[in-house]
């Protein structure tokens, strides 16, 4: 997906990552101020690094003021989140090591800043580069290349892209980091939170045809992931894992539908295996719980309705894990908004659930408790009620306020960070944000 920044729609889709700017002690007295200044400093760093690289790599047409082949765009969200529970760290997705807890405001979960360059060699050929700063797995805001691909379009409706692509096997997944194109401050935690993948290095091929009164698009893609996620005191390297999949989209009038499938075969094992080995667990048990060379399969469906003042979204997914150590995952959400001029109130509900897998070692087995603990790591059983207000106070800018009431079981810990001892499954999350896209 390439966003038209000159005509940004108020809802549906872009993507993102930064370093750390030192701030004075005075700034830390304002909730989230130090993290926000860090993020702004990293946007400046992003611009300083990226601009010379982009300019030097492009055609001499850049020097021609009348040339419109090259366009530069900027987008971002300055957000603050406050989770009431002291027993969890609230994050926007599992790529973040920590976030808000115990009623403290944090800019980490939702703040994003980025830039995008599009260069059109012709009507059929374009290159796109996108660099983003957001809070990431290693506790920094270091800028990351999210998109870097060449895009070729044929007159018969066939499109081919190669390079670094956004992960879009879930509807809207490749655009979830561009706050201005989302109705809410951040996409559903229950649905998108378990997906820490934002890009793959590979290629995709799509074809659009007329079907009835609408357009039918089929896409296939293949490539390799290149990301890491925090896992306790270690990181789980998801890089170099082969991924492939396909989507089918249908667009008719104000309706959009999608069915999607993707699979990823883990190249690297998760840190749990080394921890179990160090504790003396038998190799046969470690192998049962291992993620090495195990396949994750993602099935999804979604629809979007956007007509006049009404916006509706519904999505559902199922994630099947080949490994016994990682739970299968089910989630869905429905979201509705109604525009009244520049104001859009919205509300929704989401649900995530993992039916527990079991590995019974027999009565009085000394390793049973450890196995049960591993199986609990990826368990969720919760419902989130969302309500909020969006104010488009000027062109391509908005302010949002949002409340998420998370209600679940005490063992629903998968989507959160931190020590969950004493967690009862419930927290309220208040969020404020300002978005822009130019």
Buried (B, 14 or more C-beta within 10 A) or exposed (E): BBBEBEEBEBBBBBBBBBEBBEBEEEBEEEBBBBBBBBBBBBBEBBBEEBEEEBEEEBEEBBEEEEEEBBEBBBBBBBBBBBBBBBBBBBBBBBBBBBBBBEEBBBBBBBBBBBBBBBBBBEEEEBBBBBBBBBBBBEEBBBBBBBBBBBBBBEEEEEBBBBBBBBBBBBBBBBBBBBBBBBBBBBBBBBBBBBBBBBBBBBBBBBBBEEEEEBBBBEBEBBBBBBBBBBBEEEBBBBEEBBBBBBBEBBBEEEBBBBBBBBBBBBBBBBBBBEBBEEEEBEEEBBEBBBBBEBBBBBBBBBBBBBEEEEBBBBBBBBBBBBBBBBBBBBBBBBBBBBBEEEEBEBBBBBBBBBEEBEBEBEEEEEBBEBBBEBBBBBBBBBBBBBBBBBBBEEEBBBBBBBBBBBBBBEBBBBBBBBEBEEBEBBBBBBBBBBBBBB
